[in-house]
């Protein structure tokens, strides 16, 4: 469902949208925030090697019995 825009004197004043549309929009904002955080971390050298990330994932999976 697309948002419904309400105007006042011909100027946009309010938008009404479904919960699903709101969830999509807020999900995209969260994704963009996480991407920006990752890019900032990479820019400042806050990264780990592929091998280290695989090791950490293995530890987490092992702790969860997976």
CHARMM internal coordinates of N, CA and C (Angstrom, degrees):
IC EDIT
DIST 1 N 1 CA 1.4466
DIST 1 CA 1 C 1.5253
ANGL 1 N 1 CA 1 C 109.25
DIST 1 C 2 N 1.2822
ANGL 1 CA 1 C 2 N 116.59
DIHE 1 N 1 CA 1 C 2 N 133.19
DIST 2 N 2 CA 1.4616
ANGL 1 C 2 N 2 CA 122.46
DIHE 1 CA 1 C 2 N 2 CA 179.98
DIST 2 CA 2 C 1.5331
ANGL 2 N 2 CA 2 C 110.29
DIHE 1 C 2 N 2 CA 2 C -83.57
DIST 2 C 3 N 1.3293
ANGL 2 CA 2 C 3 N 117.99
DIHE 2 N 2 CA 2 C 3 N 152.11
DIST 3 N 3 CA 1.4666
ANGL 2 C 3 N 3 CA 120.69
DIHE 2 CA 2 C 3 N 3 CA 177.26
DIST 3 CA 3 C 1.5223
ANGL 3 N 3 CA 3 C 111.51
DIHE 2 C 3 N 3 CA 3 C -62.55
DIST 3 C 4 N 1.3013
ANGL 3 CA 3 C 4 N 115.26
DIHE 3 N 3 CA 3 C 4 N 151.58
DIST 4 N 4 CA 1.4627
ANGL 3 C 4 N 4 CA 122.53
DIHE 3 CA 3 C 4 N 4 CA 173.89
DIST 4 CA 4 C 1.5197
ANGL 4 N 4 CA 4 C 106.32
DIHE 3 C 4 N 4 CA 4 C -105.71
DIST 4 C 5 N 1.3309
ANGL 4 CA 4 C 5 N 116.20
DIHE 4 N 4 CA 4 C 5 N 125.89
DIST 5 N 5 CA 1.4598
ANGL 4 C 5 N 5 CA 121.04
DIHE 4 CA 4 C 5 N 5 CA -177.94
DIST 5 CA 5 C 1.5217
ANGL 5 N 5 CA 5 C 109.32
DIHE 4 C 5 N 5 CA 5 C -101.81
DIST 5 C 6 N 1.3063
ANGL 5 CA 5 C 6 N 115.63
DIHE 5 N 5 CA 5 C 6 N 132.30
DIST 6 N 6 CA 1.4625
ANGL 5 C 6 N 6 CA 122.29
DIHE 5 CA 5 C 6 N 6 CA 178.60
DIST 6 CA 6 C 1.5226
ANGL 6 N 6 CA 6 C 107.64
DIHE 5 C 6 N 6 CA 6 C -111.08
DIST 6 C 7 N 1.3134
ANGL 6 CA 6 C 7 N 115.64
DIHE 6 N 6 CA 6 C 7 N 131.31
DIST 7 N 7 CA 1.4607
ANGL 6 C 7 N 7 CA 120.20
DIHE 6 CA 6 C 7 N 7 CA -178.75
DIST 7 CA 7 C 1.5190
ANGL 7 N 7 CA 7 C 110.16
DIHE 6 C 7 N 7 CA 7 C -111.50
DIST 7 C 8 N 1.3128
ANGL 7 CA 7 C 8 N 114.32
DIHE 7 N 7 CA 7 C 8 N 158.94
DIST 8 N 8 CA 1.4598
ANGL 7 C 8 N 8 CA 121.41
DIHE 7 CA 7 C 8 N 8 CA 173.98
DIST 8 CA 8 C 1.5167
ANGL 8 N 8 CA 8 C 105.55
DIHE 7 C 8 N 8 CA 8 C -131.31
DIST 8 C 9 N 1.3153
ANGL 8 CA 8 C 9 N 116.39
DIHE 8 N 8 CA 8 C 9 N 119.07
DIST 9 N 9 CA 1.4626
ANGL 8 C 9 N 9 CA 122.34
DIHE 8 CA 8 C 9 N 9 CA -177.28
DIST 9 CA 9 C 1.5322
ANGL 9 N 9 CA 9 C 111.08
DIHE 8 C 9 N 9 CA 9 C 56.03
DIST 9 C 10 N 1.3368
ANGL 9 CA 9 C 10 N 116.21
DIHE 9 N 9 CA 9 C 10 N 37.43
DIST 10 N 10 CA 1.4529
ANGL 9 C 10 N 10 CA 121.03
DIHE 9 CA 9 C 10 N 10 CA 176.65
DIST 10 CA 10 C 1.5152
ANGL 10 N 10 CA 10 C 115.56
DIHE 9 C 10 N 10 CA 10 C 79.99
DIST 10 C 11 N 1.3277
ANGL 10 CA 10 C 11 N 116.52
DIHE 10 N 10 CA 10 C 11 N 4.75
DIST 11 N 11 CA 1.4691
ANGL 10 C 11 N 11 CA 120.94
DIHE 10 CA 10 C 11 N 11 CA -179.28
DIST 11 CA 11 C 1.5204
ANGL 11 N 11 CA 11 C 108.67
DIHE 10 C 11 N 11 CA 11 C -115.11
DIST 11 C 12 N 1.3547
ANGL 11 CA 11 C 12 N 115.92
DIHE 11 N 11 CA 11 C 12 N 136.53
DIST 12 N 12 CA 1.4553
ANGL 11 C 12 N 12 CA 119.53
DIHE 11 CA 11 C 12 N 12 CA 178.98
DIST 12 CA 12 C 1.5183
ANGL 12 N 12 CA 12 C 111.43
DIHE 11 C 12 N 12 CA 12 C -56.33
DIST 12 C 13 N 1.3560
ANGL 12 CA 12 C 13 N 115.60
DIHE 12 N 12 CA 12 C 13 N 132.06
DIST 13 N 13 CA 1.4550
ANGL 12 C 13 N 13 CA 120.21
DIHE 12 CA 12 C 13 N 13 CA -175.50
DIST 13 CA 13 C 1.5288
ANGL 13 N 13 CA 13 C 112.17
DIHE 12 C 13 N 13 CA 13 C -127.38
DIST 13 C 14 N 1.3406
ANGL 13 CA 13 C 14 N 116.67
DIHE 13 N 13 CA 13 C 14 N -31.10
DIST 14 N 14 CA 1.4562
ANGL 13 C 14 N 14 CA 119.94
DIHE 13 CA 13 C 14 N 14 CA -172.92
DIST 14 CA 14 C 1.5173
ANGL 14 N 14 CA 14 C 109.36
DIHE 13 C 14 N 14 CA 14 C -157.04
DIST 14 C 15 N 1.3231
ANGL 14 CA 14 C 15 N 116.34
DIHE 14 N 14 CA 14 C 15 N 146.73
DIST 15 N 15 CA 1.4642
ANGL 14 C 15 N 15 CA 121.45
DIHE 14 CA 14 C 15 N 15 CA 174.62
DIST 15 CA 15 C 1.5196
ANGL 15 N 15 CA 15 C 108.18
DIHE 14 C 15 N 15 CA 15 C -126.77
DIST 15 C 16 N 1.3194
ANGL 15 CA 15 C 16 N 115.54
DIHE 15 N 15 CA 15 C 16 N 135.35
DIST 16 N 16 CA 1.4572
ANGL 15 C 16 N 16 CA 122.06
DIHE 15 CA 15 C 16 N 16 CA 177.54
DIST 16 CA 16 C 1.5244
ANGL 16 N 16 CA 16 C 106.91
DIHE 15 C 16 N 16 CA 16 C -116.70
DIST 16 C 17 N 1.3383
ANGL 16 CA 16 C 17 N 116.22
DIHE 16 N 16 CA 16 C 17 N 131.07
DIST 17 N 17 CA 1.4690
ANGL 16 C 17 N 17 CA 118.85
DIHE 16 CA 16 C 17 N 17 CA -179.00
DIST 17 CA 17 C 1.5129
ANGL 17 N 17 CA 17 C 109.83
DIHE 16 C 17 N 17 CA 17 C -140.88
DIST 17 C 18 N 1.3125
ANGL 17 CA 17 C 18 N 115.21
DIHE 17 N 17 CA 17 C 18 N 163.98
DIST 18 N 18 CA 1.4575
ANGL 17 C 18 N 18 CA 120.85
DIHE 17 CA 17 C 18 N 18 CA 178.47
DIST 18 CA 18 C 1.5289
ANGL 18 N 18 CA 18 C 109.72
DIHE 17 C 18 N 18 CA 18 C -71.46
DIST 18 C 19 N 1.3060
ANGL 18 CA 18 C 19 N 115.25
DIHE 18 N 18 CA 18 C 19 N 161.40
DIST 19 N 19 CA 1.4610
ANGL 18 C 19 N 19 CA 121.06
DIHE 18 CA 18 C 19 N 19 CA 176.24
DIST 19 CA 19 C 1.5263
ANGL 19 N 19 CA 19 C 109.62
DIHE 18 C 19 N 19 CA 19 C -61.25
DIST 19 C 20 N 1.3449
ANGL 19 CA 19 C 20 N 117.10
DIHE 19 N 19 CA 19 C 20 N -38.10
DIST 20 N 20 CA 1.4609
ANGL 19 C 20 N 20 CA 120.91
DIHE 19 CA 19 C 20 N 20 CA 179.40
DIST 20 CA 20 C 1.5232
ANGL 20 N 20 CA 20 C 111.27
DIHE 19 C 20 N 20 CA 20 C -61.60
DIST 20 C 21 N 1.3298
ANGL 20 CA 20 C 21 N 116.51
DIHE 20 N 20 CA 20 C 21 N -43.48
DIST 21 N 21 CA 1.4678
ANGL 20 C 21 N 21 CA 119.99
DIHE 20 CA 20 C 21 N 21 CA 178.50
DIST 21 CA 21 C 1.5214
ANGL 21 N 21 CA 21 C 110.71
DIHE 20 C 21 N 21 CA 21 C -64.78
DIST 21 C 22 N 1.3059
ANGL 21 CA 21 C 22 N 117.24
DIHE 21 N 21 CA 21 C 22 N -41.19
DIST 22 N 22 CA 1.4649
ANGL 21 C 22 N 22 CA 121.18
DIHE 21 CA 21 C 22 N 22 CA 177.50
DIST 22 CA 22 C 1.5260
ANGL 22 N 22 CA 22 C 110.74
DIHE 21 C 22 N 22 CA 22 C -62.35
DIST 22 C 23 N 1.3333
ANGL 22 CA 22 C 23 N 116.69
DIHE 22 N 22 CA 22 C 23 N -43.14
DIST 23 N 23 CA 1.4675
ANGL 22 C 23 N 23 CA 120.35
DIHE 22 CA 22 C 23 N 23 CA 178.17
DIST 23 CA 23 C 1.5221
ANGL 23 N 23 CA 23 C 111.31
DIHE 22 C 23 N 23 CA 23 C -61.04
DIST 23 C 24 N 1.3408
ANGL 23 CA 23 C 24 N 118.05
DIHE 23 N 23 CA 23 C 24 N -41.03
DIST 24 N 24 CA 1.4676
ANGL 23 C 24 N 24 CA 121.11
DIHE 23 CA 23 C 24 N 24 CA 178.41
DIST 24 CA 24 C 1.5265
ANGL 24 N 24 CA 24 C 110.75
DIHE 23 C 24 N 24 CA 24 C -62.27
DIST 24 C 25 N 1.3204
ANGL 24 CA 24 C 25 N 115.87
DIHE 24 N 24 CA 24 C 25 N -45.22
DIST 25 N 25 CA 1.4638
ANGL 24 C 25 N 25 CA 120.24
DIHE 24 CA 24 C 25 N 25 CA -178.24
DIST 25 CA 25 C 1.5275
ANGL 25 N 25 CA 25 C 111.07
DIHE 24 C 25 N 25 CA 25 C -65.82
DIST 25 C 26 N 1.3214
ANGL 25 CA 25 C 26 N 116.98
DIHE 25 N 25 CA 25 C 26 N -47.53
DIST 26 N 26 CA 1.4639
ANGL 25 C 26 N 26 CA 118.95
DIHE 25 CA 25 C 26 N 26 CA -178.68
DIST 26 CA 26 C 1.5314
ANGL 26 N 26 CA 26 C 110.52
DIHE 25 C 26 N 26 CA 26 C -67.58
DIST 26 C 27 N 1.3361
ANGL 26 CA 26 C 27 N 117.54
DIHE 26 N 26 CA 26 C 27 N -32.84
DIST 27 N 27 CA 1.4639
ANGL 26 C 27 N 27 CA 120.58
DIHE 26 CA 26 C 27 N 27 CA 175.45
DIST 27 CA 27 C 1.5150
ANGL 27 N 27 CA 27 C 111.80
DIHE 26 C 27 N 27 CA 27 C -62.65
DIST 27 C 28 N 1.3327
ANGL 27 CA 27 C 28 N 116.13
DIHE 27 N 27 CA 27 C 28 N -40.99
DIST 28 N 28 CA 1.4685
ANGL 27 C 28 N 28 CA 119.92
DIHE 27 CA 27 C 28 N 28 CA 177.75
DIST 28 CA 28 C 1.5218
ANGL 28 N 28 CA 28 C 110.62
DIHE 27 C 28 N 28 CA 28 C -65.15
DIST 28 C 29 N 1.3248
ANGL 28 CA 28 C 29 N 117.92
DIHE 28 N 28 CA 28 C 29 N -42.15
DIST 29 N 29 CA 1.4662
ANGL 28 C 29 N 29 CA 120.16
DIHE 28 CA 28 C 29 N 29 CA 178.73
DIST 29 CA 29 C 1.5269
ANGL 29 N 29 CA 29 C 110.55
DIHE 28 C 29 N 29 CA 29 C -60.90
DIST 29 C 30 N 1.3374
ANGL 29 CA 29 C 30 N 117.15
DIHE 29 N 29 CA 29 C 30 N -41.37
DIST 30 N 30 CA 1.4606
ANGL 29 C 30 N 30 CA 120.69
DIHE 29 CA 29 C 30 N 30 CA 179.01
DIST 30 CA 30 C 1.5270
ANGL 30 N 30 CA 30 C 110.26
DIHE 29 C 30 N 30 CA 30 C -64.39
DIST 30 C 31 N 1.3315
ANGL 30 CA 30 C 31 N 117.20
DIHE 30 N 30 CA 30 C 31 N -42.94
DIST 31 N 31 CA 1.4614
ANGL 30 C 31 N 31 CA 120.82
DIHE 30 CA 30 C 31 N 31 CA 177.82
DIST 31 CA 31 C 1.5240
ANGL 31 N 31 CA 31 C 110.54
DIHE 30 C 31 N 31 CA 31 C -60.79
DIST 31 C 32 N 1.3275
ANGL 31 CA 31 C 32 N 117.23
DIHE 31 N 31 CA 31 C 32 N -46.36
DIST 32 N 32 CA 1.4690
ANGL 31 C 32 N 32 CA 120.73
DIHE 31 CA 31 C 32 N 32 CA 179.40
DIST 32 CA 32 C 1.5265
ANGL 32 N 32 CA 32 C 111.07
DIHE 31 C 32 N 32 CA 32 C -61.27
DIST 32 C 33 N 1.3348
ANGL 32 CA 32 C 33 N 116.80
DIHE 32 N 32 CA 32 C 33 N -38.44
DIST 33 N 33 CA 1.4656
ANGL 32 C 33 N 33 CA 121.00
DIHE 32 CA 32 C 33 N 33 CA 179.25
DIST 33 CA 33 C 1.5307
ANGL 33 N 33 CA 33 C 109.95
DIHE 32 C 33 N 33 CA 33 C -64.01
DIST 33 C 34 N 1.3346
ANGL 33 CA 33 C 34 N 116.59
DIHE 33 N 33 CA 33 C 34 N -43.21
DIST 34 N 34 CA 1.4593
ANGL 33 C 34 N 34 CA 119.96
DIHE 33 CA 33 C 34 N 34 CA -179.92
DIST 34 CA 34 C 1.5248
ANGL 34 N 34 CA 34 C 111.78
DIHE 33 C 34 N 34 CA 34 C -67.90
DIST 34 C 35 N 1.3247
ANGL 34 CA 34 C 35 N 117.06
DIHE 34 N 34 CA 34 C 35 N -38.41
DIST 35 N 35 CA 1.4698
ANGL 34 C 35 N 35 CA 120.21
DIHE 34 CA 34 C 35 N 35 CA 176.61
DIST 35 CA 35 C 1.5221
ANGL 35 N 35 CA 35 C 110.11
DIHE 34 C 35 N 35 CA 35 C -63.16
DIST 35 C 36 N 1.3246
ANGL 35 CA 35 C 36 N 116.15
DIHE 35 N 35 CA 35 C 36 N -44.70
DIST 36 N 36 CA 1.4641
ANGL 35 C 36 N 36 CA 119.73
DIHE 35 CA 35 C 36 N 36 CA 179.03
DIST 36 CA 36 C 1.5289
ANGL 36 N 36 CA 36 C 110.98
DIHE 35 C 36 N 36 CA 36 C -61.41
DIST 36 C 37 N 1.3193
ANGL 36 CA 36 C 37 N 116.50
DIHE 36 N 36 CA 36 C 37 N -40.57
DIST 37 N 37 CA 1.4650
ANGL 36 C 37 N 37 CA 120.34
DIHE 36 CA 36 C 37 N 37 CA 178.17
DIST 37 CA 37 C 1.5255
ANGL 37 N 37 CA 37 C 110.62
DIHE 36 C 37 N 37 CA 37 C -63.05
DIST 37 C 38 N 1.3308
ANGL 37 CA 37 C 38 N 116.94
DIHE 37 N 37 CA 37 C 38 N -42.85
DIST 38 N 38 CA 1.4592
ANGL 37 C 38 N 38 CA 120.62
DIHE 37 CA 37 C 38 N 38 CA 178.68
DIST 38 CA 38 C 1.5172
ANGL 38 N 38 CA 38 C 112.21
DIHE 37 C 38 N 38 CA 38 C -63.75
DIST 38 C 39 N 1.3206
ANGL 38 CA 38 C 39 N 116.57
DIHE 38 N 38 CA 38 C 39 N -42.56
DIST 39 N 39 CA 1.4641
ANGL 38 C 39 N 39 CA 120.07
DIHE 38 CA 38 C 39 N 39 CA 178.13
DIST 39 CA 39 C 1.5243
ANGL 39 N 39 CA 39 C 111.12
DIHE 38 C 39 N 39 CA 39 C -63.90
DIST 39 C 40 N 1.3224
ANGL 39 CA 39 C 40 N 116.20
DIHE 39 N 39 CA 39 C 40 N -39.55
DIST 40 N 40 CA 1.4693
ANGL 39 C 40 N 40 CA 120.23
DIHE 39 CA 39 C 40 N 40 CA 178.07
DIST 40 CA 40 C 1.5252
ANGL 40 N 40 CA 40 C 110.62
DIHE 39 C 40 N 40 CA 40 C -65.19
DIST 40 C 41 N 1.3396
ANGL 40 CA 40 C 41 N 116.62
DIHE 40 N 40 CA 40 C 41 N -41.74
DIST 41 N 41 CA 1.4615
ANGL 40 C 41 N 41 CA 119.86
DIHE 40 CA 40 C 41 N 41 CA 177.11
DIST 41 CA 41 C 1.5275
ANGL 41 N 41 CA 41 C 110.59
DIHE 40 C 41 N 41 CA 41 C -60.74
DIST 41 C 42 N 1.3329
ANGL 41 CA 41 C 42 N 117.06
DIHE 41 N 41 CA 41 C 42 N -44.99
DIST 42 N 42 CA 1.4666
ANGL 41 C 42 N 42 CA 120.71
DIHE 41 CA 41 C 42 N 42 CA 179.58
DIST 42 CA 42 C 1.5220
ANGL 42 N 42 CA 42 C 110.87
DIHE 41 C 42 N 42 CA 42 C -61.98
DIST 42 C 43 N 1.3245
ANGL 42 CA 42 C 43 N 116.04
DIHE 42 N 42 CA 42 C 43 N -40.94
DIST 43 N 43 CA 1.4669
ANGL 42 C 43 N 43 CA 121.00
DIHE 42 CA 42 C 43 N 43 CA -179.97
DIST 43 CA 43 C 1.5289
ANGL 43 N 43 CA 43 C 111.36
DIHE 42 C 43 N 43 CA 43 C -60.98
DIST 43 C 44 N 1.3347
ANGL 43 CA 43 C 44 N 116.30
DIHE 43 N 43 CA 43 C 44 N -34.73
DIST 44 N 44 CA 1.4554
ANGL 43 C 44 N 44 CA 121.20
DIHE 43 CA 43 C 44 N 44 CA -177.30
DIST 44 CA 44 C 1.5267
ANGL 44 N 44 CA 44 C 113.01
DIHE 43 C 44 N 44 CA 44 C -98.97
DIST 44 C 45 N 1.3300
ANGL 44 CA 44 C 45 N 116.46
DIHE 44 N 44 CA 44 C 45 N 15.45
DIST 45 N 45 CA 1.4509
ANGL 44 C 45 N 45 CA 119.87
DIHE 44 CA 44 C 45 N 45 CA 175.16
DIST 45 CA 45 C 1.5190
ANGL 45 N 45 CA 45 C 115.49
DIHE 44 C 45 N 45 CA 45 C 72.63
DIST 45 C 46 N 1.3309
ANGL 45 CA 45 C 46 N 117.13
DIHE 45 N 45 CA 45 C 46 N 16.24
DIST 46 N 46 CA 1.4683
ANGL 45 C 46 N 46 CA 120.70
DIHE 45 CA 45 C 46 N 46 CA -179.57
DIST 46 CA 46 C 1.5275
ANGL 46 N 46 CA 46 C 109.03
DIHE 45 C 46 N 46 CA 46 C -89.59
DIST 46 C 47 N 1.3276
ANGL 46 CA 46 C 47 N 115.74
DIHE 46 N 46 CA 46 C 47 N 66.68
DIST 47 N 47 CA 1.4583
ANGL 46 C 47 N 47 CA 121.18
DIHE 46 CA 46 C 47 N 47 CA -178.19
DIST 47 CA 47 C 1.5244
ANGL 47 N 47 CA 47 C 109.35
DIHE 46 C 47 N 47 CA 47 C -130.43
DIST 47 C 48 N 1.3307
ANGL 47 CA 47 C 48 N 114.88
DIHE 47 N 47 CA 47 C 48 N 165.97
DIST 48 N 48 CA 1.4582
ANGL 47 C 48 N 48 CA 121.25
DIHE 47 CA 47 C 48 N 48 CA 173.68
DIST 48 CA 48 C 1.5276
ANGL 48 N 48 CA 48 C 107.52
DIHE 47 C 48 N 48 CA 48 C -128.86
DIST 48 C 49 N 1.3062
ANGL 48 CA 48 C 49 N 115.88
DIHE 48 N 48 CA 48 C 49 N 162.10
DIST 49 N 49 CA 1.4632
ANGL 48 C 49 N 49 CA 120.30
DIHE 48 CA 48 C 49 N 49 CA -178.92
DIST 49 CA 49 C 1.5293
ANGL 49 N 49 CA 49 C 110.34
DIHE 48 C 49 N 49 CA 49 C -73.26
DIST 49 C 50 N 1.3177
ANGL 49 CA 49 C 50 N 114.72
DIHE 49 N 49 CA 49 C 50 N 163.27
DIST 50 N 50 CA 1.4582
ANGL 49 C 50 N 50 CA 120.62
DIHE 49 CA 49 C 50 N 50 CA 175.97
DIST 50 CA 50 C 1.5296
ANGL 50 N 50 CA 50 C 110.01
DIHE 49 C 50 N 50 CA 50 C -58.98
DIST 50 C 51 N 1.3104
ANGL 50 CA 50 C 51 N 116.42
DIHE 50 N 50 CA 50 C 51 N -42.36
DIST 51 N 51 CA 1.4633
ANGL 50 C 51 N 51 CA 120.64
DIHE 50 CA 50 C 51 N 51 CA -179.26
DIST 51 CA 51 C 1.5354
ANGL 51 N 51 CA 51 C 110.91
DIHE 50 C 51 N 51 CA 51 C -61.56
DIST 51 C 52 N 1.3241
ANGL 51 CA 51 C 52 N 116.58
DIHE 51 N 51 CA 51 C 52 N -42.86
DIST 52 N 52 CA 1.4627
ANGL 51 C 52 N 52 CA 119.93
DIHE 51 CA 51 C 52 N 52 CA 179.52
DIST 52 CA 52 C 1.5221
ANGL 52 N 52 CA 52 C 110.83
DIHE 51 C 52 N 52 CA 52 C -66.55
DIST 52 C 53 N 1.3309
ANGL 52 CA 52 C 53 N 117.20
DIHE 52 N 52 CA 52 C 53 N -39.96
DIST 53 N 53 CA 1.4681
ANGL 52 C 53 N 53 CA 119.30
DIHE 52 CA 52 C 53 N 53 CA 179.09
DIST 53 CA 53 C 1.5253
ANGL 53 N 53 CA 53 C 110.52
DIHE 52 C 53 N 53 CA 53 C -65.43
DIST 53 C 54 N 1.3359
ANGL 53 CA 53 C 54 N 117.60
DIHE 53 N 53 CA 53 C 54 N -39.42
DIST 54 N 54 CA 1.4659
ANGL 53 C 54 N 54 CA 120.78
DIHE 53 CA 53 C 54 N 54 CA 176.94
DIST 54 CA 54 C 1.5253
ANGL 54 N 54 CA 54 C 110.87
DIHE 53 C 54 N 54 CA 54 C -63.77
DIST 54 C 55 N 1.3317
ANGL 54 CA 54 C 55 N 116.57
DIHE 54 N 54 CA 54 C 55 N -39.99
DIST 55 N 55 CA 1.4644
ANGL 54 C 55 N 55 CA 120.78
DIHE 54 CA 54 C 55 N 55 CA 178.59
DIST 55 CA 55 C 1.5249
ANGL 55 N 55 CA 55 C 110.45
DIHE 54 C 55 N 55 CA 55 C -62.50
DIST 55 C 56 N 1.3369
ANGL 55 CA 55 C 56 N 116.46
DIHE 55 N 55 CA 55 C 56 N -46.04
DIST 56 N 56 CA 1.4721
ANGL 55 C 56 N 56 CA 120.70
DIHE 55 CA 55 C 56 N 56 CA -179.34
DIST 56 CA 56 C 1.5244
ANGL 56 N 56 CA 56 C 111.33
DIHE 55 C 56 N 56 CA 56 C -64.11
DIST 56 C 57 N 1.3226
ANGL 56 CA 56 C 57 N 116.95
DIHE 56 N 56 CA 56 C 57 N -41.02
DIST 57 N 57 CA 1.4647
ANGL 56 C 57 N 57 CA 120.48
DIHE 56 CA 56 C 57 N 57 CA 178.06
DIST 57 CA 57 C 1.5244
ANGL 57 N 57 CA 57 C 109.38
DIHE 56 C 57 N 57 CA 57 C -63.18
DIST 57 C 58 N 1.3416
ANGL 57 CA 57 C 58 N 116.78
DIHE 57 N 57 CA 57 C 58 N -42.36
DIST 58 N 58 CA 1.4560
ANGL 57 C 58 N 58 CA 120.69
DIHE 57 CA 57 C 58 N 58 CA 177.21
DIST 58 CA 58 C 1.5031
ANGL 58 N 58 CA 58 C 112.45
DIHE 57 C 58 N 58 CA 58 C -58.64
DIST 58 C 59 N 1.3349
ANGL 58 CA 58 C 59 N 117.15
DIHE 58 N 58 CA 58 C 59 N -43.06
DIST 59 N 59 CA 1.4682
ANGL 58 C 59 N 59 CA 121.79
DIHE 58 CA 58 C 59 N 59 CA 178.62
DIST 59 CA 59 C 1.5242
ANGL 59 N 59 CA 59 C 109.65
DIHE 58 C 59 N 59 CA 59 C -61.77
DIST 59 C 60 N 1.3294
ANGL 59 CA 59 C 60 N 117.13
DIHE 59 N 59 CA 59 C 60 N -46.89
DIST 60 N 60 CA 1.4672
ANGL 59 C 60 N 60 CA 120.42
DIHE 59 CA 59 C 60 N 60 CA -179.73
DIST 60 CA 60 C 1.5215
ANGL 60 N 60 CA 60 C 111.68
DIHE 59 C 60 N 60 CA 60 C -62.23
DIST 60 C 61 N 1.3269
ANGL 60 CA 60 C 61 N 117.53
DIHE 60 N 60 CA 60 C 61 N -43.73
DIST 61 N 61 CA 1.4639
ANGL 60 C 61 N 61 CA 120.92
DIHE 60 CA 60 C 61 N 61 CA 179.30
DIST 61 CA 61 C 1.5301
ANGL 61 N 61 CA 61 C 110.30
DIHE 60 C 61 N 61 CA 61 C -64.22
DIST 61 C 62 N 1.3324
ANGL 61 CA 61 C 62 N 116.18
DIHE 61 N 61 CA 61 C 62 N -40.36
DIST 62 N 62 CA 1.4584
ANGL 61 C 62 N 62 CA 120.17
DIHE 61 CA 61 C 62 N 62 CA 178.85
DIST 62 CA 62 C 1.5204
ANGL 62 N 62 CA 62 C 111.15
DIHE 61 C 62 N 62 CA 62 C -63.97
DIST 62 C 63 N 1.3334
ANGL 62 CA 62 C 63 N 116.62
DIHE 62 N 62 CA 62 C 63 N -40.81
DIST 63 N 63 CA 1.4756
ANGL 62 C 63 N 63 CA 120.46
DIHE 62 CA 62 C 63 N 63 CA 178.71
DIST 63 CA 63 C 1.5138
ANGL 63 N 63 CA 63 C 111.23
DIHE 62 C 63 N 63 CA 63 C -63.10
DIST 63 C 64 N 1.3249
ANGL 63 CA 63 C 64 N 117.39
DIHE 63 N 63 CA 63 C 64 N -31.25
DIST 64 N 64 CA 1.4593
ANGL 63 C 64 N 64 CA 121.78
DIHE 63 CA 63 C 64 N 64 CA -179.37
DIST 64 CA 64 C 1.5232
ANGL 64 N 64 CA 64 C 111.76
DIHE 63 C 64 N 64 CA 64 C -90.51
DIST 64 C 65 N 1.3182
ANGL 64 CA 64 C 65 N 117.59
DIHE 64 N 64 CA 64 C 65 N -0.08
DIST 65 N 65 CA 1.4547
ANGL 64 C 65 N 65 CA 121.66
DIHE 64 CA 64 C 65 N 65 CA 177.87
DIST 65 CA 65 C 1.5211
ANGL 65 N 65 CA 65 C 113.38
DIHE 64 C 65 N 65 CA 65 C 73.32
DIST 65 C 66 N 1.3188
ANGL 65 CA 65 C 66 N 116.36
DIHE 65 N 65 CA 65 C 66 N 26.86
DIST 66 N 66 CA 1.4606
ANGL 65 C 66 N 66 CA 120.95
DIHE 65 CA 65 C 66 N 66 CA -178.87
DIST 66 CA 66 C 1.5091
ANGL 66 N 66 CA 66 C 109.74
DIHE 65 C 66 N 66 CA 66 C -98.94
END
COOR INIT
IC SEED 1 N 1 CA 1 C
IC BUILD
